[in-house]
Amino acid sequence: MSFRGEEDFSCPVCHEVFKDPVVLSCSHSFCKDCLQKWWQGKKILECPCCKRRSSKSDPPRNLALKNLCEAFLEERGERGRKASEGSESLCSLHGEKLKIFCLDHQQPVCVICRDSKMHNNHRFRPIDEAAQEHREELQKSLKPLKEKLEAFEEVKGSYDQIVKHIKVQAQSTEKEIKEQFKNLHQFLYNEEKIRIANLKEEEEQKAKIVKAKIEGLSREIGGLLNTIRATERELKAEDVSFLENYKAAVKKVQQRPLLPDPELISGALIDVVKHLGNLTFNVWNKMKEEVFYSPVILDPNTADPELVVSDNLSSVKSVMRKQLPSNPERTKFSCSVLGSTGFNSGTHKWDVDVGNNKDWELGVLGECSQTGGRLQSGLWRILFSNGKFTAFSSSDVEKDLPVKKDVRRIRVHLDFDRGKLSFSDLGTNAHIHTFTHSFTNTLFPYIYTENPLPVKILPLKVTVMVEKNP
């Protein structure tokens, strides 16, 4: 086969190696499909090469040529594979093995290439040494990509955890929303029942009074009607009869006392104003006893994994639980939780019930900011641990506080503009400690505990104010 060219096995129509060849009576061969397409639409079937007519519309297959074509294709494929294998290790210019590596051209060369003018004064390395050096360099280049891949996979894993936690948060939050609205609905339902019951009670009482009046008037009306009818009958009698009964009739009329004219009693109607006047306002005003308002809302997204924030977001305690997903909002200070709203001006107060908790911290944490190429934040806090009080700030050393009495409730007072953060015993109003600092960053309420007893933000009393027109 090696001495034959591809043209010996090519179809005269498509000029490619025969596929399913057929032979005409004139001995010319063609691909079966090519011949049928050539004849399509023609009345005279003739050879595409010699134009000789063919007597058969379905000429016989040329099996010998088909076998030769298959052998040719297989041989050509084998030659291509050998050429491909040889090209990886032989010099394309000299046919020699590629044994050395030109550092200047950064390519494998043969010994003849090394001595050629093209590589004059070039530096060379044995092919195995060069390959090892370049592998090491490529490994170094690959290392940052692997590290980046690892970082991406780690963050992706965190996002996968976050997706699951989002669902848990949504379900828990939805449950609490429904619970709180259920309480509000129950309050409104109870209030509606009470007010309708009061209305029904007033309706029954006033209807009863009016009915009693009607019954009394009915008796008086009945007596008067009887007297009037009897007297009218006497008036219609014969003169003699009338005169004989006159004295008795007069006496009967005079015996009926003339009562004063009846009057409608006041307040007989329903006091609509009492039931409907400012109804929604009055219900709202009464609802304040049921409404919870916290001056500081704890943000569960900033809580350490070991902390659990209550459903109403007003208290926190330490509880061992499953690891939560990484969260950039979480503070770097262990076992702490922050308020949801920060302060950067003005005066703010909030009261905290530490109860019997024996390990807690209260204070404010400054929002992180970039200063001089470093992330900076501030923390000002008092802590209670091992039976003693301590004051600590990020700009000062710890200081023991002379507090002897047990403190259950603490007031935190922040005067941002004057740069003061004070703590006092809410029960006795005794001063505990005051930090003085020129605050610049936004400050967030801060709570720390490792105790299962909750630390609670005390609610404020809700009042309803009505502004009168001037």
Residue pairs with C-beta under 8 A, 6 or more apart in sequence:
1 68
1 71
1 72
1 75
2 75
4 72
6 17
6 72
6 76
9 17
9 18
9 65
9 68
9 69
9 72
10 16
10 17
10 18
11 17
11 18
11 19
11 21
11 29
11 30
11 31
11 34
12 28
12 30
12 48
12 49
13 30
13 31
13 34
13 35
13 37
13 38
13 48
14 31
14 34
16 31
17 69
17 72
17 73
18 29
18 30
18 31
18 62
18 65
18 66
18 69
19 31
19 32
19 33
19 69
20 31
20 32
20 33
20 61
20 66
21 29
21 30
21 31
21 32
21 61
21 62
21 65
21 66
21 69
22 29
22 30
22 31
22 32
22 35
22 59
22 60
22 61
22 62
23 29
23 59
23 60
23 61
23 62
23 65
24 30
24 47
24 52
24 54
24 59
25 52
25 54
25 55
25 56
25 59
26 47
26 49
26 50
26 52
26 54
28 47
28 48
28 49
28 50
29 62
29 65
30 38
30 48
32 61
35 48
35 59
38 48
39 45
39 57
44 53
45 53
45 54
45 57
46 52
46 53
46 54
47 53
47 54
89 97
89 98
90 96
90 97
90 98
90 110
91 97
91 98
91 109
91 110
91 112
91 113
93 110
93 112
93 113
94 110
94 112
94 113
96 110
96 111
96 112
97 110
98 108
98 109
98 110
98 127
99 110
99 111
99 126
99 127
100 108
100 109
100 110
100 111
100 114
100 124
100 125
100 126
100 127
100 130
101 107
101 108
101 109
101 124
101 125
101 126
101 127
101 129
101 130
101 131
102 108
102 109
102 113
102 114
102 119
102 122
102 123
102 124
103 122
103 123
103 124
103 125
103 130
104 119
104 122
104 123
105 119
105 122
108 127
108 130
109 119
109 124
113 119
114 122
114 124
125 133
158 325
158 326
159 325
161 324
161 325
161 326
162 325
162 327
164 325
165 324
165 325
172 311
176 311
176 312
179 311
183 290
184 287
184 290
187 287
187 290
188 283
191 283
191 286
195 275
195 279
198 275
199 270
199 275
202 270
202 271
203 270
206 267
206 268
206 269
206 270
209 265
209 268
210 265
210 268
213 265
217 262
220 259
220 262
223 256
224 256
227 252
227 253
227 256
230 249
230 252
231 249
231 252
231 253
234 242
234 245
234 246
234 249
235 242
237 245
281 464
284 464
285 464
288 462
288 463
288 464
291 462
292 312
292 314
292 459
293 459
293 460
293 462
294 312
294 313
294 314
294 457
294 459
294 460
295 348
295 349
295 350
295 351
295 457
295 460
296 314
296 339
296 340
296 341
296 350
296 445
296 457
297 313
297 314
297 339
297 340
297 341
298 309
298 310
298 313
298 314
298 315
298 316
298 337
298 338
298 339
298 340
298 447
298 457
299 309
299 313
299 329
299 337
299 338
299 339
299 340
300 309
300 313
300 337
301 327
301 329
301 330
302 327
302 329
302 330
302 331
302 336
302 337
302 338
303 309
303 316
303 330
303 336
303 337
304 330
304 331
304 334
304 335
304 336
304 337
305 321
305 322
305 323
305 324
306 318
306 319
306 320
306 321
306 335
306 450
307 316
307 317
307 318
307 319
307 335
307 336
307 337
307 449
308 316
308 317
308 318
308 319
308 321
309 315
309 316
309 337
310 316
310 454
310 456
313 340
314 456
314 457
314 459
315 454
315 455
315 456
315 457
316 337
316 447
316 449
316 454
316 455
317 449
317 451
317 452
317 453
317 454
317 455
318 335
318 449
318 450
318 451
318 452
319 452
331 337
331 338
331 365
331 446
333 365
333 379
333 446
333 448
334 448
335 448
335 449
335 450
336 361
336 365
336 446
336 447
336 448
337 446
337 447
338 365
338 444
338 445
338 446
338 447
339 444
339 445
339 446
341 444
342 367
342 442
342 443
342 444
343 364
343 414
343 416
343 442
343 443
343 444
344 416
344 441
344 442
344 443
345 416
345 417
346 416
346 417
347 413
347 414
347 415
347 416
347 417
348 413
348 414
348 416
349 411
349 412
349 413
349 414
350 411
350 412
350 445
350 457
350 458
351 409
351 410
351 411
351 412
351 426
351 457
351 458
352 362
352 409
352 410
352 411
352 412
352 447
352 455
352 456
352 457
352 458
353 408
353 409
353 455
353 456
353 457
353 458
354 360
354 362
354 384
354 407
354 408
354 409
354 410
354 455
355 408
355 453
355 454
355 455
355 456
356 408
356 453
357 384
357 449
357 451
357 453
357 454
357 455
358 384
358 385
358 387
358 451
358 453
359 384
359 385
359 449
359 450
359 451
360 383
360 384
360 385
360 447
360 448
360 449
360 451
360 455
361 381
361 382
361 383
361 384
361 446
361 447
361 448
361 449
362 381
362 382
362 383
362 410
362 412
362 423
362 446
362 447
362 448
362 455
363 379
363 380
363 381
363 382
363 412
363 421
363 446
364 379
364 380
364 381
364 412
364 414
364 421
364 443
364 444
364 445
364 446
365 377
365 378
365 379
365 443
365 444
365 446
366 377
366 378
366 379
366 439
366 440
366 441
366 442
366 443
366 444
367 377
367 441
367 442
367 443
367 444
368 375
368 376
368 377
368 441
369 375
369 376
369 377
369 440
369 441
370 376
377 394
377 441
378 393
378 394
378 395
378 437
378 439
378 441
378 443
379 392
379 393
379 394
379 446
380 393
380 394
380 421
380 435
380 437
381 391
381 392
381 393
381 446
381 448
382 389
382 390
382 391
382 392
382 401
382 423
382 432
382 433
383 389
383 390
383 391
383 392
383 448
384 390
384 407
388 400
388 401
388 403
389 400
389 401
389 403
389 407
389 432
389 433
390 398
390 399
390 400
390 401
391 398
391 399
391 401
391 433
391 435
392 398
392 399
393 435
393 437
395 437
401 432
401 433
403 432
405 425
405 428
405 430
407 425
407 427
407 432
408 427
409 425
409 426
409 427
409 458
410 423
410 424
410 425
410 426
410 432
411 423
411 424
411 425
411 426
412 421
412 422
412 423
412 445
413 420
413 421
413 422
413 423
413 424
414 420
414 421
414 422
414 443
415 421
415 422
416 439
416 443
419 436
419 437
419 438
419 439
420 434
420 435
420 436
421 434
421 435
421 437
422 431
422 433
422 434
422 435
423 431
423 432
423 433
423 434
424 430
424 431
424 432
425 432
447 455
449 455
